[in-house]
Each structure stands twice: as structure tokens, then as C-alpha cells.
Amino acid sequence: MEAVYEDVDILITSENPKPVMDFFISMPEVAMIYAHGDTKSAIKLKNGLDVDLRVVSKESYGAALNYFTGSKEHNIALRQIAIDKGYKLNEYGIFKGKKMIAGQTEDDIYKTLDLRYIEPELREMTGEIEAARKNNLPQLIKYEDLKGDLQIQSNWSDGADSIEKMASAAMKAGLEYIVITDHTKRLAMANGLTPQRVLEQAKEIDDLNLKFKNQNLKFKILKGSECDILKDGSMDLPDETLARLDVVGGSIHSYFNLSREEQTKRMQRAMKNPHVDIIFHPTGRLINKRPAYDLDIDAIIKTAKETGTILEIDAFPDRLDLKDDYIKKCVQEGVKLSIDSDSHSTSHFSVLEYGIAQARRGWAKASDIINTRK
């Protein structure tokens, strides 16, 4: 599944669509009007995104929603199932001859086709229809399931805000714990932490946790690190420092152009370090900015399974790393994942929902995500 899209379909029901259509084409964000009608209008926004607005009847809303949500391949498969049952399926409903027999809800569509309801994120023809037939679809992680965030940067390194402010923002976001994972000394431009500064930060975290306890706040700050993985796969902090932390995340910030074999061995060595718990943004991609470095992802997943290392789903919109198909491989192999915001500011916790959406596209359940646990 591609990470970037250039168009959006908006679907509504209305008994008086003209005012809606008129407002839609007159928004200040509109750069170009492709079409303006009673039931369909199309525009280009100033940011380059194409947006279509369509109006359907209430009776057809579910069929239209299904049609515009599913991939082309998923829709073709559903239409063939309908034909095999003597029906006709289109964006207006399921018909037996000229009689409409379903269409108001998506659930009605799937029930009529003798399928369990398929969540929108799964409609990619990657086995979802077979699983629906066998009543074997996963119970996907829900948007309210996350209890903590395992990658947070503070103003100790390149974050904008103090640890206390980050904790307060996390509480407001409904989380029960966070891990402070500031960068390490190799990233000098990010004010990375030396072993001594790691210990000093740990003291501040202890003081804050005591303060929260005295205020009867059921919130915990854990001590962590986003520790650089060096070129040879060793870690940027000594083992005795890593051993004093609650959570250690390893990450690559250099030598992106190593060969596939070298890069894979580099990461595997880091994963075999007994103090490394998580690999942060495992493939290093920055969407539309930098491709993923060359890794044997199957070998990485195998090593994660052997070592018990968690692989991260970095929720930040320009990363969304891991990809959804890699997430599905982890789920199939029993490799645990985390969903983290990679927050560098108190405003960043909202991006967690993008990581959850990415996990859902990868067929992940709450039990597959380590930070759904209390």
C-alpha cells in the first residue's frame, strides 16, 4: 500500500445539496474547480490535493462508502461474489434484478455477500476476503488502546519542551506512562546525552515521579534512551549506562548507504545487545524526502523473534515506519511492536493515531502492540 495519496473522496447524504456544493467550491483553500454539479463537485486545493465531493441517497450511503473506501481489487472481488450469488453490486447498492436489497450500511453489504464485516484498513486484497469467509479476521487494535508512548524527546536533547511539560501533555492525551528517549552523544547537533547527562536526567525523572505520586497522579515517566547504533552495530553508550535505563531504543542516524548485507548485520548486532529493547524507525525512511536504507527485513524480523526485540511503528507522519506490509509480517511471526509518537514537542502526541492506523493496515491486534499494556 502506498504511503502517499494525491486525492480525497468526501461522501455525504443531503436532501438539499446545493448549499453544500456551493460552499465546497468557494472555500479559500481552493486553487481550481474541475466540476460543480448537484451531486458531484471536484476541486484542487492549493496544497495540490484533488478532492471530490459526492452526494448520494441515504439508502445508498453504505454501498457508496464501501465503493470509495475499498481498493479497486477489493471492489472487483466483491462484485464477483455478488454476481456468483445472482446479484449486482455497484456504488448504489446490491440489486436482485431491479430490486435493491442492501446498501444503506456497509455491514448490510458484507452480510448480504455472506462475509464478516471487513474493516476499511484491510480492504487491499491481501487475504481479507478469505479471512472474512472463515470468520478469521483479526480484532484490530482500537484507537483508544494505547496506554503509553515509548519514544519521547525532551529539551535535554533536540526536543522543544521540558520533561515535565511532555508528561503533562501525555496525561492530557490520555496516556498512563511515557519513556523519555533523548538522543545520545554521537548526535552532537541534537545535543545528545553523554553517560553523565543520562544519570543527571534520571535524577530529574525520579524527582518528577515522586512529585506525581505526592499529587496522587497515576502517571509514570520511565527512563530511556534513543541510543545511536554505530557503523559496526555497537551502541553509542556503554552497557553499564544502558543497564540503568528502563527502556533502550536503538536507532540509525548515519551511514544510510551501507550495502544490504552490512546494514542488516549492523542492525542485527544492535538487536543482540541484551540491553536494547526496541529498534526505533527501523527502515529509516522519510516519506518524499529519503528512501529506506537497504535492509533484509525478513532477516531483521527473524532476529527480532530470536532476541525478543520490539520493532517500532513510528507514528510521525513523515515516517510511518514500519510499512504496513512489514507490520503484517511481524504479526504473522509473533514479533511484538510498539506505536510511538517520536514526539519532540507537547503538540506531537496527536500523531499517535496515524501509527494506530498504520498498525491496523498491518492487521495488528492490541496484543501485538507492547504499549497497549498497563
Phi, psi and omega in degrees: 000133182288149182272344185234136178233154185244001180215156181226137172252128176247129185241132179221162166247142180198141174272349180218074189284344186303312179299325178295312180297318180296318178295318183303313183280348183257006179298146182295341180281353186282129177260330183207144176251117178275321183206150178214107182222187181284327184240353178210132171226151182220136183222166166244130178277164180295338177276003177096354183279131173273135182228128174251137174243125182235144177245129176231167177287157178302323182292336183255002189301315182297318180294318179293318179300317179297318182297316184275347179270317185288156173293162179303317183294320177297316180297318178299318180297318178296320179296323179291321177299318178299314179300317180298335180264005179085019180249173170234128180244129171215190183289356179258347179147185172257130186238141169250101192067235178263356183272125176281126183246349177196155177159345185287327177230156176296322180302321178299321180300309184293320179299318180296330179269010179060040178237146170292148179305132181253122180299146183306322183294342184265358189277065185232011183055051176241031178108001186291325182290318176298318179294323179294322178297323183269005184055044186235025176286146179288151170276095189297150174307140179263161184290343179260009188278339184289134178255336183212173180228124191258006175220104182226128175255138180247184179283006169291332174237250185255014175281163184271339191232162180289164178299319181296318178294322177295320179295317179299317179294323178295320177298317179296332178279359177090012180273159181252345179199156173222159172245126176276119187231067179289158182293164181253176197301333181298326178276073183298324181291343176260013180059043183301149188278136169278167176306321180295318180290330175300317179293321178295320178295322179301323178295317178298319180295318177300317180296319180292320178297323176294319178299315179297320180297318180293337178267007181058034176268126179271070182218143185228135170258126178259152181270129182212188180202140163263087188272128181296135171270117184284175187302324182271004179092356175282170185258153185285345176242149179293154183303325182294331175284314180300324183296340182271357183263156178282320183219129177242123173254132176261142180211152180259128178230013184204167178052052181290339188262018174298158178296162180305316181293314181296315182295320180294313180296324178301311181290322179299321178298318178298319182294333180277351174292124185296346181266349182273118183265324188223146166256118180279148183025074195298332182256354172074010184287148167236113190300129182067006181235316184211131178287162174298147173286161189282111181230148168275092188296328178294321177293323178295317180295321178298316179294321178300320179294320181291323185264348185075019180284137178275139173254136187271145162257101180283118189278351184298134191303330180273003176246295187041057188235105036269157171292158183296323180290331174288323176300316180298321177298319178298315179301315181295327182268357180078020177275129182283151183234160169234154174243115186231150183279337188058039185295133170243008183201157178296341182275356190270351184296337180296341182287349180305328181296330178291323176293322177295317177300319178297318178297320179296321177296334178268015176068025184277138174263167177302324181291343177277345186253118189296327184267023162272353180274150178277000000 
